[in-house]
């Protein structure tokens, strides 16, 4: 199998601010694989708060293809080789995993969701993301998300109530909020959640630091709103650790290692009757399309990334009535 790696900087339309900080874009690595005339692509997204870099991804993928001769008659064997090769490196594994799923689907003349034995509907609502900002930028982003039925608002800073109040001046749409571990004190978090309860909020994502297990359990027992785990759940085996502290999980391909591991994580979450949000890092249409193949299994998706960027090289995502269209 021939392969080629390309680095790319995905630029945001406007600076994107969350509790981790502000940035103008995200480093990506694209993988192209070619065999028997079939060309397929994969992607690794590498925001700066994750440990992987473009260099580590390229090193991992190069070593993997050097040491393995893939079984191109059986995707399960190829994926097993991938996920057993070196610990960690989840974004790098996601890059190869996505490409392999695309290659095998093309070989069989089907879509990835069909390859997996899934359906392409009914499809859940997709959120439209609003980063932190001033009044003008916040209200403009509400306008930008006019076609979406749910808005996802980034909180975890000093002006959280002001952000929500500013948005509420121009829309009564349901909101979900993503704190990105930004609230450090459990009492403050509980007070904020009670205040948010009166603001037509659907759920609160990762309110406390991911390793604060005791406080997360305490908060979950008292919270009037559902809590969704993001940073606290990365791989399928993490689900059992958080099942009593959250009402749902945010599955991201870059966190868990790709489509195959994402499917395992979703099924593990459902075993404990947890809600499922399929999320994303800042990704191009390549990785967003890959995550969307699983969207019939989710309660919500957060796959609006291509709408927030200005140089997306994979224009393969369509949205209709606030949902990602899966062909």
C-alpha positions as CSV (number, residue, x, y, z in Angstrom):
1,X,0.0,0.0,0.0
2,X,1.4,3.4,-1.0
3,X,0.9,6.3,1.3
4,X,1.6,10.0,1.5
5,X,1.5,12.4,4.4
6,X,0.8,16.2,4.2
7,X,0.7,18.8,6.9
8,X,-1.9,21.5,6.8
9,X,-2.9,24.5,8.9
10,X,-6.7,24.8,9.1
11,X,-7.7,28.5,9.7
12,X,-10.7,29.7,11.6
13,X,-12.9,32.4,10.1
14,X,-12.5,34.3,13.3
15,X,-10.3,33.7,16.4
16,X,-11.7,30.9,18.5
17,X,-11.7,31.3,22.2
18,X,-12.5,28.6,24.8
19,X,-11.5,28.0,28.4
20,X,-8.1,26.6,27.2
21,X,-7.2,29.8,25.4
22,X,-7.6,31.5,22.0
23,X,-6.2,30.4,18.7
24,X,-6.5,31.1,14.9
25,X,-6.4,27.6,13.6
26,X,-5.3,24.0,14.1
27,X,-2.5,21.8,12.7
28,X,-3.7,18.8,10.7
29,X,-2.0,15.9,9.1
30,X,-3.6,14.3,6.0
31,X,-2.9,10.8,4.9
32,X,-3.5,9.5,1.4
33,X,-3.4,5.7,0.8
34,X,-3.5,4.1,-2.6
35,X,-3.9,0.4,-3.4
36,X,-5.4,-1.3,-6.5
37,X,-6.3,2.0,-8.0
38,X,-8.4,3.0,-4.9
39,X,-7.5,6.3,-3.2
40,X,-8.6,7.0,0.3
41,X,-7.9,9.7,2.9
42,X,-7.5,10.1,6.6
43,X,-6.9,13.1,9.0
44,X,-5.4,13.8,12.3
45,X,-6.4,17.1,14.1
46,X,-3.9,18.4,16.6
47,X,-5.1,21.2,18.8
48,X,-2.3,22.5,21.1
49,X,-3.9,21.2,24.3
50,X,-3.4,17.6,23.2
51,X,0.0,15.8,23.4
52,X,0.4,14.8,19.8
53,X,2.0,17.0,17.2
54,X,2.4,16.8,13.4
55,X,5.9,15.3,14.0
56,X,4.7,12.5,16.3
57,X,1.8,11.7,13.9
58,X,4.1,11.4,10.9
59,X,6.6,9.3,12.9
60,X,3.9,6.9,14.1
61,X,2.3,6.5,10.7
62,X,5.6,6.0,8.9
63,X,6.6,3.3,11.4
64,X,3.3,1.6,11.2
65,X,3.4,1.2,7.4
66,X,7.0,0.2,7.5
67,X,6.4,-2.6,9.9
68,X,3.1,-3.9,8.7
69,X,1.8,-5.6,5.5
70,X,-1.9,-5.0,5.8
71,X,-4.6,-7.7,5.1
72,X,-6.6,-6.0,2.4
73,X,-9.2,-8.7,2.4
74,X,-10.3,-8.1,6.0
75,X,-10.7,-4.7,7.6
76,X,-10.9,-6.1,11.1
77,X,-7.4,-7.7,10.8
78,X,-6.0,-4.4,9.5
79,X,-7.6,-2.4,12.3
80,X,-6.4,-4.8,14.9
81,X,-2.8,-4.4,13.7
82,X,-3.2,-0.6,13.9
83,X,-4.7,-0.4,17.4
84,X,-2.2,-2.9,18.8
85,X,0.7,-0.9,17.4
86,X,2.3,1.3,20.1
87,X,0.2,2.8,23.0
88,X,-1.4,6.1,22.8
89,X,-1.1,8.1,19.5
90,X,-4.8,8.3,19.2
91,X,-5.0,11.1,16.6
92,X,-2.4,9.3,14.5
93,X,-4.4,6.1,14.8
94,X,-7.6,8.0,13.9
95,X,-5.9,9.2,10.8
96,X,-5.0,5.7,9.6
97,X,-8.3,4.2,10.8
98,X,-10.4,6.8,8.8
99,X,-8.3,6.1,5.7
100,X,-8.7,2.4,6.1
101,X,-12.5,2.6,6.5
102,X,-12.7,4.8,3.4
103,X,-10.5,2.4,1.4
104,X,-12.5,-0.7,2.3
105,X,-15.8,1.1,1.7
106,X,-14.7,2.2,-1.7
107,X,-13.4,-1.3,-2.5
108,X,-16.9,-2.7,-1.7
109,X,-18.7,0.2,-3.5
110,X,-20.6,1.3,-0.3
111,X,-20.5,4.2,2.2
112,X,-18.7,3.7,5.5
113,X,-21.9,3.6,7.5
114,X,-23.0,0.7,5.2
115,X,-19.7,-1.0,5.7
116,X,-20.3,-0.9,9.4
117,X,-23.8,-2.3,9.1
118,X,-25.4,1.0,10.3
119,X,-28.2,3.2,9.1
120,X,-28.0,6.8,7.7
121,X,-31.0,7.9,9.7
122,X,-32.8,9.2,11.6
123,X,-30.1,11.8,12.1
124,X,-29.8,13.8,15.3
125,X,-29.6,17.6,15.5
126,X,-26.2,19.1,15.0
127,X,-25.1,22.0,17.2
128,X,-23.6,25.3,15.9
129,X,-20.7,26.4,18.1
130,X,-20.3,29.9,19.5
131,X,-16.9,30.6,21.1
132,X,-16.3,33.3,23.7
133,X,-16.3,36.9,22.5
134,X,-17.7,40.4,22.9
135,X,-21.3,41.3,22.5
136,X,-21.1,42.1,18.7
137,X,-19.3,38.8,17.8
138,X,-21.5,36.7,20.0
139,X,-24.7,38.0,18.4
140,X,-23.2,37.8,14.9
141,X,-22.5,34.1,15.6
142,X,-26.1,33.5,16.6
143,X,-27.0,34.9,13.2
144,X,-24.4,32.7,11.5
145,X,-26.1,29.7,13.1
146,X,-29.6,30.6,12.0
147,X,-30.1,27.3,10.2
148,X,-29.4,25.2,13.3
149,X,-31.9,24.4,16.0
150,X,-29.4,24.1,18.9
151,X,-26.5,26.4,19.7
152,X,-23.4,25.3,21.6
153,X,-21.9,28.0,23.7
154,X,-18.3,27.9,25.1
155,X,-18.1,28.9,28.8
156,X,-15.6,28.6,31.6
157,X,-14.3,32.2,31.7
158,X,-15.0,35.2,33.9
159,X,-18.1,36.4,32.0
160,X,-20.2,33.3,31.6
161,X,-23.5,34.8,32.7
162,X,-22.9,37.8,30.5
163,X,-22.3,35.6,27.5
164,X,-25.6,33.7,28.0
165,X,-27.5,36.9,28.6
166,X,-26.0,38.5,25.5
167,X,-27.1,35.5,23.4
168,X,-30.5,35.5,25.0
169,X,-31.1,39.1,23.8
170,X,-31.3,37.8,20.3
171,X,-32.5,34.2,20.5
172,X,-34.6,31.8,22.6
173,X,-33.2,28.7,20.9
174,X,-32.2,25.8,23.1
175,X,-28.5,26.0,24.1
176,X,-26.0,23.6,25.3
177,X,-22.9,24.8,27.1
178,X,-19.3,23.5,27.0
179,X,-17.2,24.5,30.0
180,X,-14.0,22.7,28.9
181,X,-13.1,22.0,32.5
182,X,-13.2,25.8,33.2
183,X,-15.1,25.7,36.5
184,X,-12.7,24.7,39.3
185,X,-15.0,24.9,42.3
186,X,-17.9,22.5,42.7
187,X,-20.1,25.0,44.6
188,X,-19.6,27.6,41.9
189,X,-20.4,25.0,39.2
190,X,-23.6,24.0,41.0
191,X,-24.7,27.6,41.3
192,X,-24.0,28.3,37.7
193,X,-25.9,25.2,36.6
194,X,-28.9,26.2,38.6
195,X,-28.8,29.6,36.9
196,X,-28.4,28.0,33.5
197,X,-31.4,25.8,34.3
198,X,-33.6,28.8,33.8
199,X,-32.0,29.7,30.5
200,X,-33.4,26.9,28.3
201,X,-30.1,24.9,28.4
202,X,-30.2,21.3,27.2
203,X,-27.0,20.0,28.9
204,X,-23.7,21.1,30.4
205,X,-20.5,19.6,29.0
206,X,-17.4,18.9,31.2
207,X,-18.0,21.5,33.9
208,X,-15.1,20.4,36.2
209,X,-11.5,19.2,35.7
210,X,-11.5,15.7,34.2
211,X,-9.6,14.1,37.1
212,X,-11.8,15.6,39.8
213,X,-13.9,12.4,40.2
214,X,-15.3,13.0,43.7
215,X,-16.6,16.5,42.9
216,X,-18.0,15.4,39.6
217,X,-20.0,12.7,41.3
218,X,-21.2,15.2,43.9
219,X,-22.2,17.7,41.2
220,X,-24.0,15.0,39.1
221,X,-26.1,14.0,42.1
222,X,-27.3,17.6,42.6
223,X,-27.4,19.0,39.1
224,X,-30.8,20.0,37.6
225,X,-29.3,19.6,34.1
226,X,-27.7,16.6,32.4
227,X,-23.9,16.6,32.4
228,X,-21.9,15.3,29.5
229,X,-18.3,14.0,29.8
230,X,-15.7,15.2,27.3
231,X,-12.2,15.4,28.5
232,X,-13.1,12.8,31.2
233,X,-13.8,10.1,28.7
234,X,-11.3,9.3,25.9
235,X,-11.3,5.6,25.1
236,X,-14.0,2.9,25.6
237,X,-12.6,1.7,28.9
238,X,-13.1,5.2,30.4
239,X,-16.9,4.9,30.2
240,X,-17.2,2.7,33.2
241,X,-15.2,5.2,35.3
242,X,-17.6,8.1,34.6
243,X,-20.9,6.3,34.3
244,X,-22.1,7.5,37.7
245,X,-20.8,11.0,37.4
246,X,-22.3,12.0,34.0
247,X,-25.4,11.5,32.0
248,X,-23.6,11.2,28.6
249,X,-20.4,11.1,26.7
250,X,-18.8,13.2,24.0
251,X,-17.2,10.7,21.6
252,X,-14.5,12.2,19.3
253,X,-12.5,10.2,16.8
254,X,-9.3,12.1,17.6
255,X,-9.6,11.2,21.3
256,X,-10.3,7.5,20.9
257,X,-8.4,6.5,17.8
258,X,-10.9,6.5,15.0
259,X,-14.1,5.1,13.7
260,X,-13.7,1.6,15.0
261,X,-12.9,2.7,18.6
262,X,-15.5,5.4,18.4
263,X,-18.1,2.7,17.7
264,X,-16.9,0.7,20.6
265,X,-17.1,3.7,22.9
266,X,-20.7,4.5,21.8
267,X,-21.8,1.0,22.4
268,X,-20.2,1.0,25.8
269,X,-22.0,4.2,26.7
270,X,-25.3,2.8,25.6
271,X,-24.7,-0.2,27.8
272,X,-25.0,2.1,30.8
273,X,-27.9,4.1,29.3
274,X,-25.8,7.2,28.7
275,X,-26.6,9.8,26.1
276,X,-24.2,10.2,23.2
277,X,-22.8,13.4,21.6
278,X,-20.6,12.8,18.6
279,X,-18.1,15.7,18.7
280,X,-15.0,16.8,17.0
281,X,-11.8,18.9,17.3
282,X,-11.4,21.6,14.7
283,X,-11.3,19.3,11.7
284,X,-11.7,19.5,7.9
285,X,-14.5,17.8,6.0
286,X,-12.4,14.6,5.9
287,X,-12.6,13.8,9.6
288,X,-16.0,15.4,10.1
289,X,-17.4,13.1,7.3
290,X,-15.9,10.1,9.1
291,X,-17.5,11.0,12.4
292,X,-20.8,11.6,10.7
293,X,-20.9,8.0,9.5
294,X,-21.8,7.1,13.2
295,X,-24.3,9.9,13.7
296,X,-27.4,7.6,13.5
297,X,-26.2,6.2,16.9
298,X,-26.1,9.6,18.6
299,X,-28.5,11.9,20.4
300,X,-26.7,15.0,19.2
301,X,-23.7,15.8,17.0
302,X,-21.2,18.6,17.2
303,X,-19.9,18.4,13.7
304,X,-20.1,22.0,12.4
305,X,-16.3,22.5,12.1
306,X,-16.2,23.1,8.3
307,X,-18.6,26.1,8.8
308,X,-16.1,27.7,11.2
309,X,-13.1,27.5,9.0
310,X,-12.0,29.4,5.8
311,X,-9.7,27.0,4.0
312,X,-11.3,23.5,4.4
313,X,-9.7,21.4,1.6
314,X,-12.4,18.6,1.8
315,X,-15.7,20.2,0.9
316,X,-17.7,17.1,1.3
317,X,-20.1,18.0,4.1
318,X,-23.7,19.2,3.6
319,X,-26.1,20.4,6.3
320,X,-29.9,20.4,6.1
321,X,-32.4,21.6,8.7
322,X,-29.6,21.8,11.3
323,X,-28.4,18.2,10.7
324,X,-25.3,16.7,9.0
325,X,-26.4,15.0,5.8
326,X,-25.0,11.5,5.6
327,X,-25.2,10.1,2.1
